[in-house]
Amino acid sequence: MGQLTLASQGGFEQYGKKTRREKFLEEMDRILPWAELESLIEPYYPKAGNGRPPVGLSIMLRIYFLQHWFNLSDPAAEEALYDSPALRRFAGVDLGRAAAPAIKSYVAVVRDQTALDPSNQVNEPALRGMLTQVLKMVTGKADPASAWRVLVRTSDIVGLVHTDHLNRTHPELVELVKATLREAGVPEKNIWMVQGSPDKVKECNALISLPALKAHWLTGIGTVFKNYITFTGSPSSYHDANNAKLGEIWNMPHVKGKTKLVLVDALRSLCDKGPQPDPRYMWQYKGLIAGTDPVAVETVCLKVIMQKRQALRGEPWPLSPPPMVVEMADKRYGLGTSNLEEIQINRVGWMENVLV
């Protein structure tokens, strides 16, 4: 790594003590094969000349390790680099030369006008194409099998968490995810349906969240974070204003760190009412929305719902109860970013009424 400016150094205090974190980072800097790792990644890393210049590979690789070691979301990692000289030294971030990298969460939105017919039947070949595209956008891999191997190991117990009430996850999507996981080498016996079963979740190494896009009469929005509400043993304690606490479920020991992908079924979506789906507020969005940052995905889903509600009424139409879960999952629980300006949204396919 290059020589650092004075801005990258610590203060000039007379007394100091090397912390355990600094010792750990120095050891990792010494023993990890950085040159070999960079040579493996470099052929696939974004190149200058295609939009905003990418952050250097060496810096981003080290930031990735920091996020993994210290459980930092994208915005939390950026703030930590400003707060901690030790983290900056490890990553090679020199505030005397440039700002810390602005790390954006990534959300893929894929739509296909042929995904549903007028009677809401799923076009399965179109759905497979959509899943292939969304997995490629999230992982960079051209086929689903290779993409899943980026997200999960073939030895993992993979729990699929679908939505089983109100606006249900389409079974065609669930079966397609199962089939492509098998193509990736995950045995059938290791693919579990775990909705409503905290005990099964405890045994899983990986979770794939498969919620449907919907508003909810008890939590405002009922998509990403509410999808894990049955893992608590007390779902009603997260209703109404307490929807703000839904993010804590994702930090419970049997859930924390296990979700490898949030894949939202937005084929036919619901923007209001309950406890039964009201056809007046359902529409064919014909999409999949996906990412690895659950807050960013929920933020994009909320934007789609709010834009649809405004289109129906011709004016802003707030949700009740207010979906405080989205901001709190970011600000209180540190699970990702809820600021749309910090989310990179990539849209592919049918653009009519994309709403975000």
C-alpha positions in Angstrom: 0.0 0.0 0.0 1.2 3.6 -0.7 2.7 6.1 1.8 0.0 7.8 3.8 -0.3 11.5 4.6 -0.3 13.1 8.0 -4.1 13.2 7.9 -4.1 9.4 8.1 -2.1 9.2 11.2 -3.3 9.2 14.8 -3.0 12.3 17.0 0.1 13.4 18.8 -1.0 12.3 22.3 1.7 11.6 24.7 0.1 8.4 26.0 -1.7 5.7 24.2 -2.4 2.0 24.2 -2.7 -0.4 21.3 -6.2 -1.9 21.4 -7.2 -5.4 20.8 -8.9 -4.3 17.6 -5.7 -2.7 16.4 -3.7 -5.8 17.2 -6.3 -8.0 15.4 -6.1 -5.8 12.3 -2.3 -5.8 12.2 -2.4 -9.6 12.4 -4.9 -9.9 9.6 -2.9 -7.4 7.5 0.1 -9.6 8.0 -1.3 -13.1 7.4 -4.0 -12.7 4.7 -2.7 -13.2 1.1 -3.9 -9.8 -0.2 -2.0 -10.0 -3.5 -3.5 -13.4 -4.3 -7.0 -12.3 -3.4 -6.8 -9.2 -5.5 -5.5 -11.1 -8.5 -8.5 -13.5 -8.3 -11.0 -10.6 -8.1 -9.4 -8.1 -10.5 -10.7 -9.6 -13.8 -14.3 -9.2 -12.5 -13.9 -5.8 -10.7 -15.5 -2.7 -12.3 -13.2 -0.7 -14.6 -12.9 3.0 -15.0 -14.7 4.5 -18.0 -18.1 3.0 -17.3 -19.8 5.8 -15.2 -18.4 6.9 -11.8 -14.8 5.8 -11.3 -14.7 2.7 -9.0 -13.0 2.7 -5.6 -9.7 0.9 -5.7 -9.9 -2.8 -5.4 -7.5 -3.0 -2.5 -9.5 -0.6 -0.5 -12.9 -2.2 -1.2 -11.6 -5.7 -0.5 -10.3 -4.6 2.9 -13.6 -2.8 3.7 -15.5 -6.0 2.8 -13.4 -7.8 5.4 -14.0 -5.1 8.0 -17.8 -5.3 7.4 -17.7 -9.1 7.9 -15.5 -9.0 11.0 -17.3 -6.1 12.8 -20.9 -6.7 11.4 -21.0 -3.3 9.7 -23.8 -2.4 7.2 -22.8 -0.3 4.2 -23.5 3.1 5.9 -22.1 1.9 9.2 -18.9 1.0 7.5 -18.6 4.4 5.9 -19.2 6.1 9.3 -16.7 3.7 11.0 -14.0 4.7 8.6 -14.4 8.4 9.6 -14.5 7.5 13.3 -11.6 5.1 13.5 -8.0 5.8 12.5 -7.3 2.1 13.0 -9.9 1.1 10.4 -8.7 3.7 8.0 -5.1 2.5 8.3 -6.1 -1.1 7.7 -8.3 -0.2 4.7 -5.8 2.3 3.2 -8.2 5.2 3.4 -6.3 8.5 3.6 -8.5 11.5 4.4 -5.7 13.7 3.4 -6.1 12.6 -0.2 -9.8 11.7 -0.5 -13.0 11.1 1.4 -13.9 7.7 2.7 -15.7 5.6 0.0 -19.4 6.3 -0.2 -20.6 2.7 0.0 -24.0 2.3 -1.6 -26.4 -0.6 -1.0 -27.6 -2.3 -4.2 -31.1 -3.3 -5.1 -32.1 -5.0 -8.3 -35.6 -4.5 -9.9 -36.5 -6.9 -12.7 -39.8 -6.8 -14.5 -41.3 -8.7 -17.4 -44.6 -7.6 -19.0 -45.4 -11.3 -19.8 -44.8 -12.6 -16.3 -48.6 -12.8 -15.5 -51.5 -13.3 -17.9 -54.8 -11.4 -17.4 -56.1 -14.1 -15.0 -52.9 -13.8 -12.9 -51.4 -17.1 -14.0 -47.6 -17.2 -13.9 -45.6 -17.5 -17.1 -43.0 -19.9 -15.7 -40.4 -19.4 -18.5 -40.6 -15.7 -18.0 -40.2 -16.1 -14.3 -37.1 -18.2 -14.7 -35.7 -15.5 -16.9 -36.4 -12.9 -14.3 -34.8 -14.9 -11.5 -31.7 -15.5 -13.7 -31.5 -11.8 -14.3 -32.0 -10.7 -10.7 -29.4 -13.2 -9.4 -26.9 -12.1 -12.1 -27.4 -8.5 -11.0 -26.9 -9.3 -7.4 -23.9 -11.6 -7.7 -22.4 -10.9 -11.1 -22.8 -14.6 -12.2 -24.5 -15.4 -15.5 -26.5 -18.5 -14.4 -28.5 -19.2 -11.3 -26.4 -22.2 -10.2 -23.2 -20.1 -10.2 -25.0 -17.2 -8.5 -26.4 -19.4 -5.7 -22.9 -20.7 -5.0 -21.8 -17.1 -4.3 -24.5 -16.8 -1.8 -24.7 -20.2 -0.1 -22.5 -23.3 0.3 -23.6 -26.6 -1.0 -23.2 -28.0 2.5 -25.5 -25.3 4.0 -29.0 -26.0 5.5 -30.9 -23.4 3.5 -34.1 -22.1 4.9 -36.6 -20.6 2.6 -38.9 -18.0 4.2 -42.0 -17.4 2.1 -45.1 -15.4 2.9 -48.0 -17.7 3.6 -50.9 -15.3 4.2 -52.6 -12.1 3.0 -50.6 -11.6 -0.3 -48.9 -15.0 -0.5 -45.6 -15.7 -2.2 -46.3 -17.4 -5.5 -45.6 -21.1 -5.2 -44.0 -21.0 -8.7 -41.3 -18.7 -7.4 -40.7 -20.9 -4.4 -40.4 -24.0 -6.5 -38.1 -22.2 -9.0 -35.8 -21.2 -6.1 -35.7 -24.7 -4.9 -34.9 -26.1 -8.4 -32.1 -23.6 -9.0 -30.6 -24.3 -5.5 -30.6 -28.0 -6.4 -28.9 -27.1 -9.7 -26.2 -25.3 -7.7 -25.5 -28.5 -5.8 -27.6 -28.0 -2.6 -29.2 -31.3 -1.8 -33.0 -31.5 -1.6 -32.8 -32.6 2.0 -30.9 -29.4 2.9 -33.6 -27.1 1.5 -36.1 -26.4 4.2 -39.4 -24.4 4.3 -39.0 -22.6 7.7 -41.8 -20.0 7.9 -43.3 -20.2 11.3 -40.6 -22.5 12.8 -38.0 -20.8 15.0 -36.6 -24.3 15.8 -35.9 -25.0 12.2 -34.3 -21.6 11.7 -31.9 -22.4 14.6 -30.6 -25.3 12.5 -30.1 -23.4 9.3 -26.8 -21.9 8.1 -28.5 -19.7 5.5 -31.8 -18.1 4.9 -33.4 -16.9 1.7 -36.2 -14.5 2.4 -39.1 -14.7 -0.1 -41.7 -12.2 1.0 -44.5 -10.8 -1.2 -44.8 -7.1 -1.8 -47.6 -5.8 0.3 -48.9 -3.2 2.8 -50.2 -4.5 6.0 -53.0 -3.3 8.4 -50.9 -4.1 11.5 -47.4 -3.0 10.6 -47.8 -0.5 7.7 -45.6 -2.5 5.3 -45.7 -6.3 5.5 -42.8 -7.2 3.2 -39.2 -7.7 4.3 -39.0 -7.3 8.1 -42.5 -8.6 8.9 -41.6 -11.8 7.0 -39.6 -13.0 10.1 -42.2 -12.1 12.7 -43.1 -15.7 13.5 -39.5 -16.4 14.5 -40.1 -14.5 17.8 -42.8 -16.5 19.5 -44.8 -13.3 20.1 -45.8 -11.7 16.8 -48.4 -9.4 18.3 -45.8 -7.5 20.3 -44.6 -6.1 16.9 -48.0 -4.7 15.8 -49.1 -1.1 15.4 -46.5 1.4 16.7 -44.3 -1.5 17.8 -43.6 -2.3 14.1 -40.6 0.0 14.8 -39.0 -3.0 16.7 -39.3 -5.5 13.9 -35.6 -5.0 13.1 -34.6 -6.6 16.4 -35.8 -10.0 15.1 -33.0 -9.9 12.5 -30.4 -9.5 15.4 -31.8 -12.4 17.4 -29.1 -15.2 17.8 -31.0 -17.8 15.8 -31.5 -15.3 12.9 -28.6 -12.9 12.9 -26.3 -13.0 9.9 -28.0 -15.9 8.2 -30.0 -14.0 5.5 -28.1 -14.3 2.2 -30.6 -12.8 -0.1 -33.9 -11.0 0.1 -36.0 -11.8 -3.0 -39.3 -10.0 -3.0 -42.2 -11.5 -5.1 -43.6 -8.4 -6.7 -45.5 -10.2 -9.4 -48.9 -9.2 -8.0 -48.7 -6.7 -5.2 -51.0 -5.2 -2.5 -50.9 -1.6 -1.5 -53.6 -1.4 1.2 -56.1 -3.2 3.5 -56.3 -6.5 5.2 -56.7 -8.9 6.9 -58.0 -10.3 3.6 -56.5 -9.1 0.3 -58.8 -6.5 -1.3 -58.8 -6.8 -5.2 -59.2 -3.0 -5.4 -55.7 -2.6 -4.1 -53.9 -5.4 -5.9 -52.1 -4.8 -9.1 -49.8 -6.7 -11.5 -46.4 -5.1 -10.9 -44.8 -8.2 -12.7 -41.5 -7.8 -10.9 -38.9 -9.2 -8.6 -37.0 -6.9 -6.2 -33.8 -8.2 -4.6 -30.7 -7.4 -2.7 -28.5 -8.4 0.3 -29.3 -5.3 2.3 -32.8 -5.9 3.8 -33.3 -2.3 4.7 -32.5 -1.1 1.2 -34.8 -3.7 -0.3 -37.6 -2.7 2.1 -37.0 1.0 1.4 -37.4 0.4 -2.4 -40.6 -1.7 -1.7 -42.1 1.0 0.4 -41.4 3.6 -2.3 -43.2 1.4 -4.8 -46.2 1.0 -2.5 -46.4 4.7 -1.7 -46.2 5.7 -5.3 -49.0 3.3 -6.2 -51.2 4.6 -3.4 -50.6 8.1 -4.6 -51.5 7.1 -8.2 -54.8 5.6 -7.0 -55.8 8.6 -4.9 -54.2 11.4 -6.9 -52.6 12.7 -3.8 -50.4 11.4 -1.0 -52.1 8.5 0.9 -50.1 7.7 4.1 -50.0 4.1 5.5 -51.6 3.3 8.8 -49.9 2.5 11.0 -46.8 4.4 9.8 -44.1 1.9 8.8 -41.5 3.1 11.3 -39.8 -0.3 10.9 -37.9 0.9 7.8 -36.0 3.8 9.4 -35.5 2.1 12.7 -34.0 -1.0 11.0 -31.3 1.4 9.8 -31.0 3.9 12.7 -31.6 1.7 15.7 -30.6 -1.8 14.6 -27.9 -1.1 12.0 -29.2 -3.5 9.4 -28.7 -1.4 6.3 -29.6 1.9 4.7 -33.0 3.5 4.5 -31.9 6.6 2.6 -32.9 6.2 -1.1 -30.0 8.5 -2.1 -27.6 5.9 -0.7 -29.2 3.0 -2.5 -28.1 2.1 -6.0 -31.3 0.9 -7.8 -30.7 -1.0 -11.0 -33.8 -1.5 -13.2 -34.1 -4.1 -16.0 -37.0 -5.0 -18.2 -40.5 -3.5 -18.4 -40.3 0.1 -17.4 -43.9 1.2 -17.6 -45.1 2.3 -14.1 -42.0 1.1 -12.4 -42.7 3.5 -9.6 -39.2 3.8 -8.3 
